[in-house]
Amino acid sequence: MNRALLELTEHSNGIDAVRLWSDGSKMITGSAHAVKVWNLATGLCLQGFTTSENSIWIADVALTPDGQHILAGSDDNTAKLWDVQTCRCLQTFRGHKGWVGAVLVMPEWKGILTGSNDQTAKLWSLETGRCLRTFVGHMSSIVAVAVTPDGRHLVTGSLDKTAKLWNLETGRCRETFTGHTSTISAVAVAPDGSKVVTGSYDNTARVWDLETGRPLLVLSGHTDGVTAVAVTPDGRHLVTGSRDHTAKLWDLKTGYCLQTFTGHTSGVQAVAVTPDGERVVTGSWDHTVKFWDIETGELLVTLHNVDAGYLWTTPPTLNAPSGWLWTDREGLVSVVKCNKNDNSNPQALADDDPDRLKYLAAYNRKKRVMDRLWLPLEVIEKRERELSERIKALKNGQHPPQLPPQLKRGAE
């Protein structure tokens, strides 16, 4: 029996940031020296921005509302605006005296916001690159920024264990949120603007009333620092990522943990929710991005952050005991022959072995992998059952049942 093992002999750095297009069609991933743009229908990497030549570290990335530009903050004390299509740097925002660890593009192109380890946040003009306002008040590095839906207020999170709410027009601090006992590493605002969420290295997330600053909930359950937070589009739930290698789904009304997403082998640094609210996306220092069903917690697909090309995998399925693949890097996949009953005596097949090539031809299928991002679980499972029935019929020498058009070889 042949099975596949992944040998990731080359890879980029761990994933620090994940951002989704407003229509869910594309995704950007940020790591230490690279930003990549992914097509979530085809799985292909459309563009890549790298800073490896001059060793500039990319700390955070953001997306403009139209999806045409990417903003990146880095340890050269600047933020840069890049054109997605041409990979050209259109604007450099200079003025911070320390690395820029948090960036955000305001709604309706009203400007960009940056947070820095110089203990300040800044509001900039997108058109001119000029600093319009500086927010001073934190006693340590600012590592997280968020803006209210109406674009009137900024929320900052800092190593000084506090978050602050600022009036963007006047630059004044309107509220300071205190209660965490360690760095506030992540901040978010509910879609209706009623709540602020903070995540901290004290292993908790907290929910606050934005208008009064009153604490509403303390979300405890992670066993290591909370590194990322994201509110679902309907405002009912919160997703947190943690250095304990997990992400969790919380009810924002009751504070109950509804789901724990387990599968990463290192800290979860980034979380996002698809615009339809049905998928959770997590990025980790284990060099992967994972997509999960938000209701069941089931892992759907994994994107491996290889240096070039693409490599997507699924968990084991009814017809793919080692999971389906979608990759142009088949050299990273080791196919082994082992005992059918207990997978013992594994023997790696040579790259040109006919059995290895046959295995890859059977299991390297785009639609088997990428459709899992979009289809309901019951549809995915139904398609697996239909394929299983066809395979059994072929093995028994029977005329196999007709496959739906989307399951035929030519469509994969």
C-alpha positions in Angstrom: 0.0 0.0 0.0 1.4 3.4 -0.9 1.1 6.5 1.3 2.4 10.0 1.1 4.6 11.8 3.6 5.5 15.5 3.3 9.2 16.3 3.4 9.4 20.0 3.6 13.1 20.3 3.0 12.7 24.0 2.1 10.4 26.5 3.6 10.0 30.1 4.4 9.5 31.6 7.8 6.5 31.0 10.0 3.3 32.9 9.3 2.8 36.2 11.2 -0.2 37.6 9.4 -3.2 36.5 7.4 -5.6 38.9 5.7 -8.6 38.1 3.4 -10.1 40.1 0.6 -13.6 41.4 1.3 -15.2 38.9 -1.1 -13.1 36.0 0.2 -11.5 35.3 -3.2 -7.9 36.0 -2.2 -5.6 36.0 0.8 -2.4 37.6 1.8 0.1 35.9 4.1 2.9 37.7 5.9 6.1 36.2 7.2 9.4 37.6 8.3 10.7 38.6 4.9 7.9 37.9 2.5 4.3 38.8 1.7 2.4 36.5 -0.7 -1.0 36.9 -2.4 -3.0 33.7 -2.9 -6.0 32.9 -5.1 -8.3 30.8 -3.0 -10.1 29.3 -5.9 -7.0 27.9 -7.7 -4.6 27.7 -4.8 -2.0 29.6 -6.8 0.4 32.2 -5.4 -0.3 35.3 -7.6 2.3 37.6 -6.3 5.2 37.7 -3.8 7.0 40.6 -2.2 10.3 39.8 -0.5 12.8 41.8 1.6 15.2 39.0 2.1 18.0 40.7 0.1 18.4 43.5 2.7 17.1 41.5 5.8 14.2 43.8 6.5 11.7 42.1 8.8 8.0 42.5 8.0 6.1 42.8 11.2 2.5 43.3 10.0 0.5 43.6 6.8 -2.9 45.2 5.9 -5.0 45.4 2.8 -6.7 48.4 1.2 -10.5 48.3 0.9 -10.3 47.7 -2.9 -7.8 44.9 -2.6 -5.4 46.6 -5.0 -2.7 47.6 -2.5 -0.9 46.0 0.5 0.5 47.9 3.4 3.5 46.5 5.3 5.2 47.6 8.5 8.8 46.6 9.1 11.8 47.0 11.4 13.4 49.7 9.2 11.0 52.1 11.0 8.7 52.5 8.0 5.5 51.3 6.5 5.3 50.8 2.7 2.3 50.7 0.3 2.7 48.1 -2.5 0.7 47.7 -5.7 -0.6 44.1 -5.8 -0.5 43.8 -9.6 3.0 45.4 -10.3 4.7 44.7 -7.0 5.9 48.3 -7.0 6.3 50.3 -3.9 4.0 53.3 -4.3 4.6 55.1 -1.0 6.9 55.0 2.0 5.7 56.4 5.3 8.6 57.7 7.3 8.6 59.3 10.7 8.6 56.6 13.4 11.8 56.3 15.5 11.3 52.5 16.0 10.1 49.5 14.1 6.5 49.6 12.9 4.8 46.5 14.3 1.2 47.3 13.5 -0.5 48.7 10.4 -4.1 49.3 9.3 -5.9 50.9 6.4 -8.9 53.0 7.4 -12.3 52.5 5.8 -13.1 54.5 2.7 -9.4 55.3 2.2 -9.4 57.9 5.0 -5.8 57.2 5.8 -3.5 54.6 7.3 -2.6 53.9 10.9 0.6 52.6 12.3 1.9 51.5 15.7 5.5 51.5 16.7 8.0 50.5 19.4 8.7 54.2 19.7 5.6 54.1 21.9 3.5 56.1 19.4 0.8 55.6 16.8 0.4 57.7 13.8 -2.3 58.7 11.3 -1.0 59.2 7.7 -2.3 60.5 4.4 -2.4 57.8 1.8 -2.0 60.2 -1.0 1.0 62.3 0.2 2.6 60.0 2.8 2.5 62.8 5.3 2.0 62.2 9.0 -1.3 63.9 10.0 -1.4 63.1 13.7 0.7 61.4 16.3 -0.9 59.6 19.3 1.3 59.8 22.5 0.5 58.2 25.8 1.6 54.6 26.0 4.6 53.8 28.1 6.0 51.0 25.9 5.8 49.6 22.3 2.5 49.7 20.4 2.0 46.2 18.8 -1.6 46.3 17.7 -4.1 48.7 16.2 -7.7 48.7 15.2 -10.3 51.3 14.1 -14.0 51.6 14.9 -16.4 51.0 12.0 -17.3 54.7 11.8 -13.7 55.6 11.4 -13.7 58.0 14.3 -11.7 56.2 16.9 -8.4 54.2 17.1 -7.7 51.4 19.5 -4.1 50.5 20.4 -2.6 47.7 22.3 0.8 47.9 24.0 3.6 46.1 25.8 2.7 48.4 28.8 -0.3 46.0 29.4 -2.9 48.6 28.4 -5.1 49.3 25.5 -6.2 52.9 24.6 -9.1 54.4 22.7 -8.2 57.6 20.8 -10.2 60.3 19.1 -8.8 60.3 15.6 -9.8 63.9 14.9 -8.3 65.5 18.1 -5.6 62.9 18.9 -6.8 62.7 22.5 -7.0 59.5 24.5 -10.6 58.9 25.4 -10.2 55.7 27.4 -7.6 53.4 28.8 -8.4 49.8 29.3 -6.6 48.3 32.2 -6.7 44.8 33.7 -4.4 42.6 31.7 -1.2 41.5 33.5 1.0 41.2 30.5 1.5 42.6 26.9 -1.6 43.3 25.0 -0.7 41.7 21.7 -3.9 42.0 19.7 -7.0 44.3 19.5 -10.2 44.2 17.6 -13.5 46.1 17.4 -16.9 44.5 17.0 -18.6 45.2 13.6 -21.3 47.3 15.3 -18.7 49.3 17.2 -20.1 48.4 20.6 -17.2 46.3 22.0 -13.4 46.3 22.1 -11.6 43.0 22.3 -8.0 42.6 23.6 -5.7 39.6 23.6 -2.8 39.3 26.0 0.3 37.3 26.8 -1.4 36.7 30.2 -3.3 33.9 28.4 -6.6 35.7 28.3 -8.7 37.8 26.0 -11.0 40.5 27.4 -14.1 42.1 26.1 -14.9 45.8 26.9 -17.7 48.2 26.4 -16.4 50.7 24.0 -18.6 53.6 25.2 -18.0 53.2 28.9 -14.7 51.3 29.0 -16.3 48.8 31.4 -15.0 45.3 31.3 -17.6 42.8 30.1 -15.9 39.4 29.9 -12.6 37.7 30.6 -12.1 34.7 28.3 -9.8 32.1 30.0 -8.9 28.8 28.5 -5.6 29.2 26.6 -2.5 27.8 28.3 -0.1 30.3 26.8 -0.3 33.9 25.5 -3.1 35.1 23.2 -1.5 36.5 20.0 -4.4 37.2 17.7 -8.1 38.1 17.9 -10.8 38.3 15.2 -14.6 39.0 15.6 -16.9 37.2 13.3 -18.8 39.2 10.7 -22.1 38.9 12.6 -20.4 40.1 15.8 -21.6 37.1 17.8 -18.3 35.3 18.2 -14.6 35.8 18.7 -11.7 33.8 17.4 -8.4 33.8 19.4 -5.0 32.4 18.4 -2.4 31.5 21.0 1.2 30.4 21.5 -0.3 27.2 23.0 -0.6 26.0 19.3 -4.5 26.3 19.3 -7.2 28.7 18.2 -10.5 29.0 20.0 -14.0 30.2 19.2 -15.9 32.1 21.9 -19.5 33.3 22.4 -19.3 37.0 22.9 -22.5 37.1 24.9 -21.8 34.3 27.4 -18.0 34.0 27.2 -18.3 30.3 26.6 -15.6 28.5 24.5 -17.5 26.9 21.7 -14.7 25.3 19.8 -11.0 24.6 20.0 -9.1 24.2 16.7 -6.1 21.9 17.2 -3.6 20.7 14.7 -0.8 23.3 14.6 2.6 22.3 15.9 3.7 25.8 17.0 2.2 29.1 18.1 -0.8 30.5 16.2 0.2 34.1 15.3 -2.7 35.1 13.0 -6.5 34.4 12.8 -9.2 35.5 10.4 -12.8 34.6 9.6 -14.0 34.4 6.0 -16.6 37.0 5.0 -19.4 34.5 5.0 -18.5 33.6 8.6 -18.2 29.8 7.8 -14.4 29.3 7.9 -11.7 30.1 10.4 -8.2 30.8 9.1 -5.1 30.4 11.2 -1.5 31.2 10.5 1.3 29.7 12.6 5.0 29.6 13.2 4.9 26.0 12.0 5.0 27.5 8.5 1.3 26.7 7.7 -2.0 28.3 7.2 -5.0 26.2 8.1 -8.7 26.5 7.2 -11.3 25.2 9.6 -15.1 24.7 9.5 -16.3 27.2 12.2 -19.3 25.1 13.3 -17.6 21.6 13.7 -14.0 22.6 14.2 -13.0 20.2 11.4 -9.7 20.9 9.6 -10.4 21.4 5.9 -7.2 22.3 4.2 -3.6 23.3 5.0 -1.4 25.6 3.0 2.3 25.0 3.5 4.5 28.1 3.2 7.2 26.7 0.9 9.7 29.1 -0.7 8.4 28.8 -4.2 5.2 27.5 -5.8 2.4 26.1 -3.8 1.6 23.0 -1.6 -1.9 22.4 -0.2 -3.0 19.3 1.6 -6.2 17.9 3.2 -6.6 15.6 6.2 -7.1 11.9 5.4 -10.4 11.2 3.6 -12.5 8.2 2.6 -10.6 7.9 -0.7 -7.3 9.5 0.2 -5.9 7.8 3.4 -2.9 10.3 3.4 -5.1 13.2 2.2 -5.4 14.9 -1.1 -2.6 17.1 -2.5 -2.5 20.2 -4.7 1.0 21.2 -5.6 3.5 22.1 -8.2 6.3 20.9 -5.9 5.9 17.1 -6.1 9.6 16.8 -5.2 8.6 17.7 -1.6 6.3 14.8 -1.4 7.8 11.4 -0.3 5.7 8.4 -1.3 6.4 5.3 0.8 5.2 1.7 0.3 4.2 0.1 3.6 2.2 -2.8 5.1 -1.5 -2.4 4.2 -2.7 -3.5 7.7 -0.6 -1.5 10.1 1.6 0.8 7.9 4.7 -1.0 9.1 8.0 -1.4 7.1 7.8 1.9 5.2 10.0 2.1 2.2 10.5 5.4 0.3 10.0 5.1 -3.4 12.5 6.7 -5.8 11.4 9.9 -7.5 11.1 8.1 -10.9 9.4 5.0 -9.5 6.3 4.2 -11.5 4.3 3.5 -8.3 5.2 7.0 -7.0 4.2 8.7 -10.2 1.0 6.7 -10.3 0.2 7.8 -6.7 0.8 11.5 -7.4 -1.2 11.3 -10.6 -4.1 9.9 -8.5 -4.0 12.2 -5.5 -2.6 15.5 -6.7 -6.0 17.1 -7.5 -6.9 20.7 -7.4 -10.7 20.4 -7.0 -10.4 17.7 -4.3 -8.5 20.2 -2.2 -9.7 23.7 -3.1 -13.4 22.9 -3.2 -13.1 22.2 0.5 -12.7 26.0 1.1 -16.1 26.7 -0.4 -18.5 23.7 -0.2 -20.5 22.7 2.8 -19.2 19.7 4.7 -22.2 17.5 3.7 -21.5 18.2 0.0 -17.8 17.3 0.5 -18.7 14.1 2.2 -21.3 13.2 -0.4 -18.7 13.6 -3.2 -16.3 11.3 -1.3 -19.0 8.7 -1.0 -19.8 8.9 -4.7 -16.2 8.6 -5.7 -15.8 5.6 -3.3 -18.8 3.8 -5.0 -17.2 4.4 -8.4 -13.8 3.0 -7.3 -15.5 -0.1 -5.8 -17.4 -0.7 -9.0 -14.3 -0.5 -11.1 -12.4 -2.9 -8.8 -15.3 -5.4 -9.1 -15.4 -5.1 -12.8 -18.8 -3.5 -12.9 -19.9 -0.5 -14.9 -19.3 2.3 -12.5 -22.1 4.8 -11.7 -21.9 8.0 -13.7 -20.1 10.8 -11.9 -21.5 14.3 -11.8 -19.7 16.7 -14.1 -17.7 18.3 -11.3 -16.3 14.9 -10.2 -14.9 13.8 -13.6 -11.2 13.7 -14.2 -11.2 16.5 -16.7 -12.7 18.8 -14.2 -10.1 18.3 -11.5 
